Amino acid sequence: MGIEPLLAPFLDYCDALGIKPTKGHELINSGEIESVLVGGRRMVFVDSIRSYAEKLRNKSYLGGKKPVKCALRKGGGRGPNDPSMTDAA
């Protein structure tokens, strides 16, 4: 019988959501994600991570809009500022 973890280390939380630490700090500072310091180490509440992920899944979090599906642009997804797309001779 195992006990499910209640707290996750900061970097593990970022990995779980697929975000960079900068975004992780933004979510904590905005109050979207709850965290505490334990012995000088930033720990994130696992249920807070799950709640945030559920909000992302929930249509109402997106203001009633459905998530947008992205498609590659013609030319292999290169944008107009891609150096390989210039007409330099």
N, CA, C and O of each residue as an XYZ file, in Angstrom:
356
protein
N       0.841     -1.179      0.000
C       0.000      0.000      0.000
C       0.880      1.235      0.000
O       1.530      1.535      1.002
N       0.909      1.968     -1.135
C       1.742      3.148     -1.239
C       0.964      4.425     -0.973
O      -0.250      4.501     -1.164
N       1.699      5.406     -0.533
C       1.100      6.715     -0.297
C       1.390      7.592     -1.509
O       2.538      7.704     -1.939
N       0.346      8.215     -2.060
C       0.511      9.098     -3.213
C       1.155     10.403     -2.752
O       0.750     10.964     -1.734
N       2.155     10.893     -3.489
C       2.815     12.132     -3.086
C       1.851     13.328     -3.104
O       0.993     13.434     -3.980
N       2.007     14.214     -2.130
C       1.186     15.417     -2.043
C       1.909     16.619     -2.621
O       1.278     17.579     -3.064
N       3.239     16.565     -2.616
C       4.065     17.654     -3.122
C       5.023     17.132     -4.181
O       5.459     15.981     -4.132
N       5.344     17.992     -5.135
C       6.305     17.639     -6.184
C       7.374     18.725     -6.247
O       7.066     19.905     -6.077
N       8.632     18.339     -6.490
C       9.680     19.346     -6.672
C       9.351     20.255     -7.848
O       8.708     19.831     -8.809
N       9.791     21.494     -7.768
C       9.478     22.507     -8.773
C       9.769     22.037    -10.197
O       8.906     22.153    -11.068
N      10.961     21.512    -10.448
C      11.309     21.113    -11.819
C      10.474     19.929    -12.304
O      10.178     19.827    -13.495
N      10.093     19.037    -11.392
C       9.215     17.928    -11.775
C       7.842     18.450    -12.184
O       7.222     17.934    -13.114
N       7.373     19.482    -11.476
C       6.088     20.105    -11.828
C       6.153     20.719    -13.218
O       5.221     20.572    -14.007
N       7.254     21.408    -13.522
C       7.416     22.002    -14.848
C       7.425     20.915    -15.922
O       6.779     21.053    -16.961
N       8.157     19.843    -15.667
C       8.202     18.724    -16.617
C       6.826     18.100    -16.813
O       6.456     17.748    -17.933
N       6.065     17.962    -15.725
C       4.742     17.340    -15.809
C       3.799     18.136    -16.703
O       2.966     17.560    -17.402
N       3.931     19.468    -16.681
C       3.071     20.317    -17.519
C       3.703     20.640    -18.864
O       3.059     21.234    -19.729
N       4.962     20.252    -19.044
C       5.640     20.535    -20.309
C       5.944     22.012    -20.488
O       5.879     22.538    -21.599
N       6.278     22.684    -19.376
C       6.570     24.117    -19.428
C       7.986     24.383    -18.948
O       8.596     23.541    -18.289
N       8.502     25.550    -19.279
C       9.828     25.958    -18.826
C       9.709     26.564    -17.430
O       8.636     27.032    -17.048
N      10.802     26.558    -16.665
C      10.763     27.109    -15.303
C      10.249     28.541    -15.224
O       9.583     28.901    -14.253
N      10.544     29.362    -16.225
C      10.055     30.745    -16.213
C       8.535     30.767    -16.162
O       7.956     31.506    -15.365
N       7.882     29.972    -16.996
C       6.422     29.881    -17.001
C       5.936     29.273    -15.689
O       4.889     29.668    -15.176
N       6.680     28.324    -15.146
C       6.325     27.724    -13.865
C       6.277     28.758    -12.757
O       5.360     28.750    -11.937
N       7.268     29.655    -12.727
C       7.282     30.730    -11.734
C       6.110     31.694    -11.962
O       5.494     32.159    -11.003
N       5.804     31.991    -13.224
C       4.681     32.884    -13.535
C       3.372     32.316    -12.985
O       2.574     33.048    -12.401
N       3.152     31.017    -13.170
C       1.921     30.391    -12.695
C       1.843     30.399    -11.173
O       0.765     30.581    -10.607
N       2.969     30.204    -10.514
C       3.006     30.251     -9.050
C       2.755     31.677     -8.568
O       1.955     31.892     -7.657
N       3.434     32.650     -9.173
C       3.277     34.048     -8.757
C       1.867     34.577     -8.997
O       1.393     35.439     -8.258
N       1.193     34.061    -10.032
C      -0.173     34.513    -10.330
C      -1.213     33.828     -9.441
O      -2.371     34.242     -9.411
N      -0.802     32.780     -8.717
C      -1.721     32.055     -7.859
C      -2.412     30.883     -8.535
O      -3.214     30.191     -7.908
N      -2.110     30.653     -9.814
C      -2.715     29.523    -10.541
C      -2.247     28.185     -9.949
O      -3.005     27.215     -9.919
N      -1.016     28.143     -9.488
C      -0.422     26.940     -8.910
C       0.017     27.270     -7.489
O       0.633     28.309     -7.252
N      -0.301     26.384     -6.539
C       0.078     26.589     -5.145
C       1.395     25.879     -4.842
O       1.628     24.753     -5.282
N       2.251     26.564     -4.078
C       3.528     25.964     -3.716
C       3.929     26.418     -2.323
O       3.367     27.366     -1.774
N       4.916     25.721     -1.760
C       5.481     26.056     -0.445
C       6.977     25.828     -0.492
O       7.487     25.116     -1.357
N       7.673     26.442      0.451
C       9.094     26.163      0.634
C       9.222     25.117      1.728
O       8.664     25.274      2.814
N       9.950     24.064      1.445
C      10.213     23.018      2.426
C      11.725     22.900      2.544
O      12.383     22.371      1.649
N      12.268     23.389      3.638
C      13.720     23.355      3.824
C      14.462     24.119      2.745
O      15.549     23.711      2.336
N      13.899     25.208      2.283
C      14.535     26.015      1.247
C      14.306     25.507     -0.170
O      14.833     26.074     -1.127
N      13.531     24.452     -0.309
C      13.268     23.862     -1.622
C      11.823     24.142     -2.026
O      10.910     23.884     -1.241
N      11.595     24.664     -3.231
C      10.252     24.967     -3.725
C       9.543     23.671     -4.085
O      10.003     22.909     -4.936
N       8.414     23.434     -3.423
C       7.604     22.251     -3.678
C       6.212     22.698     -4.105
O       5.685     23.686     -3.593
N       5.624     21.973     -5.039
C       4.330     22.327     -5.615
C       3.307     21.267     -5.221
O       3.594     20.070     -5.261
N       2.102     21.719     -4.836
C       1.042     20.788     -4.468
C       0.564     20.042     -5.708
O       0.192     20.655     -6.708
N       0.577     18.714     -5.634
C       0.186     17.868     -6.767
C      -1.255     18.133     -7.177
O      -1.557     18.169     -8.369
N      -2.157     18.321     -6.202
C      -3.555     18.576     -6.555
C      -3.716     19.916     -7.274
O      -4.638     20.082     -8.073
N      -2.835     20.864     -6.999
C      -2.856     22.148     -7.695
C      -2.451     21.967     -9.163
O      -3.011     22.602    -10.057
N      -1.473     21.096     -9.390
C      -1.038     20.793    -10.760
C      -2.189     20.140    -11.530
O      -2.466     20.499    -12.674
N      -2.847     19.185    -10.892
C      -3.972     18.493    -11.542
C      -5.124     19.449    -11.833
O      -5.731     19.386    -12.902
N      -5.426     20.331    -10.885
C      -6.513     21.302    -11.078
C      -6.216     22.228    -12.249
O      -7.105     22.535    -13.044
N      -4.972     22.669    -12.355
C      -4.593     23.556    -13.449
C      -4.723     22.829    -14.794
O      -5.230     23.392    -15.764
N      -4.259     21.574    -14.841
C      -4.361     20.798    -16.079
C      -5.829     20.585    -16.462
O      -6.170     20.614    -17.644
N      -6.694     20.374    -15.470
C      -8.131     20.218    -15.741
C      -8.715     21.510    -16.301
O      -9.551     21.471    -17.204
N      -8.281     22.657    -15.771
C      -8.745     23.939    -16.302
C      -8.373     24.077    -17.772
O      -9.156     24.581    -18.577
N      -7.172     23.626    -18.111
C      -6.745     23.703    -19.505
C      -7.602     22.822    -20.399
O      -7.863     23.159    -21.554
N      -8.035     21.700    -19.862
C      -8.866     20.779    -20.628
C     -10.298     21.303    -20.765
O     -10.961     21.051    -21.771
N     -10.764     22.020    -19.768
C     -12.145     22.499    -19.711
C     -12.369     23.632    -20.703
O     -11.604     24.597    -20.723
N     -13.385     23.529    -21.506
C     -13.689     24.557    -22.505
C     -13.964     25.912    -21.865
O     -13.616     26.946    -22.435
N     -14.579     25.920    -20.698
C     -14.935     27.191    -20.073
C     -13.689     27.989    -19.706
O     -13.752     29.216    -19.634
N     -12.565     27.329    -19.475
C     -11.313     28.031    -19.183
C     -10.868     28.823    -20.402
O     -10.193     29.844    -20.264
N     -11.234     28.369    -21.586
C     -10.862     29.041    -22.820
C     -11.917     30.063    -23.244
O     -11.928     30.497    -24.396
N     -12.793     30.444    -22.335
C     -13.819     31.420    -22.649
C     -14.893     30.857    -23.566
O     -15.506     31.604    -24.328
N     -15.132     29.548    -23.504
C     -16.137     28.932    -24.343
C     -15.646     28.588    -25.734
O     -16.391     28.018    -26.532
N     -14.402     28.927    -26.034
C     -13.849     28.635    -27.361
C     -13.193     27.261    -27.351
O     -12.637     26.829    -26.341
N     -13.265     26.599    -28.467
C     -12.594     25.307    -28.596
C     -11.114     25.541    -28.876
O     -10.755     26.539    -29.500
N     -10.247     24.630    -28.421
C      -8.827     24.770    -28.725
C      -8.583     24.782    -30.236
O      -9.266     24.084    -30.986
N      -7.630     25.559    -30.665
C      -7.310     25.707    -32.082
C      -6.331     24.624    -32.497
O      -5.340     24.378    -31.809
N      -6.607     23.980    -33.619
C      -5.670     23.012    -34.173
C      -4.731     23.750    -35.107
O      -5.173     24.541    -35.940
N      -3.455     23.499    -34.977
C      -2.462     24.193    -35.795
C      -2.109     23.353    -37.014
O      -2.078     22.124    -36.952
N      -1.849     24.022    -38.103
C      -1.413     23.355    -39.330
C      -0.125     24.007    -39.802
O       0.081     25.205    -39.611
N       0.730     23.221    -40.413
C       1.976     23.772    -40.940
C       1.690     24.661    -42.133
O       0.767     24.414    -42.909
N       2.493     25.692    -42.264
C       2.379     26.572    -43.431
C       2.991     25.883    -44.641
O       3.739     24.914    -44.514
N       2.656     26.404    -45.817
C       3.302     25.901    -47.026
C       4.786     26.166    -46.906
O       5.183     27.171    -46.316
N       5.607     25.300    -47.444
C       7.059     25.473    -47.367
C       7.650     24.837    -46.128
O       8.738     25.221    -45.698
N       6.955     23.868    -45.542
C       7.514     23.147    -44.408
C       7.419     23.883    -43.091
O       8.170     23.592    -42.161
N       6.494     24.845    -42.999
C       6.285     25.539    -41.751
C       7.170     26.750    -41.564
O       7.188     27.332    -40.479
N       7.906     27.147    -42.590
C       8.778     28.304    -42.477
C       7.957     29.587    -42.527
O       6.995     29.699    -43.287
N       8.351     30.536    -41.715
C       7.669     31.826    -41.689
C       8.335     32.819    -42.618
O       9.380     32.523    -43.197
N       7.740     34.002    -42.767
C       8.283     35.013    -43.675
C       9.640     35.554    -43.229
O      10.374     36.108    -44.049
N       9.990     35.408    -41.955
C      11.268     35.916    -41.452
C      12.373     34.861    -41.468
O      13.486     35.127    -41.013
N      12.083     33.684    -41.980
C      13.079     32.620    -42.060
C      14.151     33.024    -43.065
O      13.817     33.348    -44.205
N      15.445     33.017    -42.677
C      16.520     33.434    -43.583
C      16.565     32.636    -44.886
O      17.004     33.163    -45.908
N      16.130     31.408    -44.871
C      16.172     30.596    -46.086
C      15.085     31.005    -47.081
O      15.061     30.516    -48.210
N      14.186     31.901    -46.663
C      13.080     32.323    -47.527
C      13.377     33.654    -48.223
O      12.527     34.162    -48.954
N      14.554     34.222    -48.014
C      14.869     35.526    -48.634
C      15.331     35.347    -50.073
O      15.720     34.254    -50.486
N      15.280     36.444    -50.829
C      15.674     36.433    -52.235
C      17.090     36.941    -52.424
O      17.411     37.495    -53.475
N      17.949     36.760    -51.419
C      19.324     37.262    -51.520
C      20.064     36.536    -52.641
O      19.983     35.315    -52.774
N      20.791     37.322    -53.447
C      21.494     36.713    -54.589
C      22.972     36.602    -54.314
O      23.722     36.115    -55.159
